[in-house]
Amino acid sequence: MSRWTTQELCTSLSAAFGADNVEEIPSADEAIQVVLPDLGDLGITIAVTDRQLFVSTPLVEAEQVRDRAAFNEACMRLNPINPLSNLGLTTINGRDTYIVFGELSPDATADQLELEIHTLADNALDAIEALKPYLTSSEATA
């Protein structure tokens, strides 16, 4: 069973990041959005399950990538040096979207989750900087 309920996690994250920057996502069960104003309003999503806390942020929509094969290879080479985070591809609002994500135990402490959020945000910004040469424009989600 999960250590955290969504409501408990919202309360804890609100204390850490400010109540104005944390909210439950109404369209997703057991999910929370944290906005980091000091990092350009980067949005971090936390999904709560009984087996893990899944932390993620969109990196770039696939249609913004010039050469997906080259971009995928660059992501694979970047992934091992991206501490505590992974790069992946998923569908968001019907669009293929590259994401940066990490997982924690449902028993993770508030401090561990805060570290994961900050690390994931830093890794997303580092990744988009490293992957800019593969994009059709300099605008990215992260």
Buried (B, 14 or more C-beta within 10 A) or exposed (E): EBBBEBEEBBBBBBEBBEEEBBBBBEEEEBBBBBBBEEBEEBBBBBBBEEEBBBBBBBBBBBEBBEEBEEBBEBBEEBBEEBEBBBBBBEEBEEEEBBBBBBBBEBEBEBEEBBBBBBBBBBBBBBBBEBBEEBBEEEEBBB
